[in-house]
């Protein structure tokens, strides 16, 4: 069977052996030097000034929104645009913190928010939390310019797009801050894990504070002194002083150790996913049963999973059955149209239609694009795509 998740790690056996040795030899397994080293390595590889490692990708989103609320950059009742095709925990933090999500439809040829679609909503937004769906993007430079022109904070959920690039930059680098996931099956796996990246020094410090209870213990000594002086905190109480709204989103040294191993394979993983995607796209190009994607504007498509959007519901039923009969595990495209999810209908006053997200919800599915796919597995998938 060709599973959605083929392995826990890239170079699985080697990583598991190294992890077992690390656990046996390490005294301290709570967040420490391995996590900090992974943050530094990831920030350097992604090309951002700061990276904050957290327990998973969902809390990366929640932490980022919480800190923007703490800063006053977002306020209760603000309208925040989200991709209509996204994962629930891109949207749920907004609801939890008193913000109003506004689902923006995607373009069929990229499955992402386009400048045209954003333009219909942008004048009423305070922020846009954009999902770079499945490693794809639309015209990100134009989206960024549109946000800047209207005073809209741009944030990126880059959990599915590590290594993808457009206009000479990596996805995740077009915004004030971006989030990443290292859950099993994602580009880099730390079993569970996530990251928030930013170039903004103040935002970074606040992320570090709010990641761990609201205290200052993980800040640089000079920043600790500044905070303690401003709050008139003495040395006795310093470690148990809490400066802002927070939670405990810390990762462990186990996650950090794995991250430091897996990041070595960044290029290997991205290159394999990009090569597989090119083969899949070529295989489906002559099949008139499918809507085709146009990602020619992108430098690199580090595809997370391969979406298939059929022209009719009947064709979707046919191809889903064929893929499953061939032993290919498939699923809906992310969570489908997010506005159709029960939680969204319960908490968000909705009006209007998102026809493309609805089409993908009804007529779409995806299968895994694992860097370890064999030649036989690739051939099977390409044959199925060719019809």
Secondary structure as UniProt FT lines:
FT   TURN            10..11
FT   HELIX           12..25
FT   HELIX           33..46
FT   STRAND          50..54
FT   HELIX           57..71
FT   TURN            76..77
FT   STRAND          79..83
FT   HELIX           88..96
FT   TURN            97..98
FT   STRAND          100..104
FT   TURN            108..110
FT   HELIX           115..119
FT   TURN            120..121
FT   HELIX           122..124
FT   STRAND          127..131
FT   HELIX           133..135
FT   HELIX           140..149
FT   TURN            150..151
FT   STRAND          153..157
FT   TURN            159..160
FT   TURN            162..163
FT   STRAND          165..166
FT   TURN            167..168
FT   STRAND          169..170
FT   TURN            171..172
FT   STRAND          177..181
FT   TURN            184..185
FT   STRAND          194..198
FT   HELIX           201..211
FT   TURN            213..214
FT   TURN            217..218
FT   HELIX           221..230
FT   TURN            231..232
FT   HELIX           235..238
FT   TURN            239..240
FT   HELIX           253..262
FT   HELIX           263..265
FT   HELIX           266..284
FT   TURN            285..286
FT   TURN            288..289
FT   TURN            296..297
FT   STRAND          298..300
FT   STRAND          305..310
FT   HELIX           313..325
FT   TURN            326..327
FT   STRAND          330..331
FT   TURN            334..335
FT   HELIX           338..340
FT   HELIX           342..347
FT   HELIX           355..363
FT   STRAND          364..368
FT   TURN            371..372
FT   HELIX           375..386
//
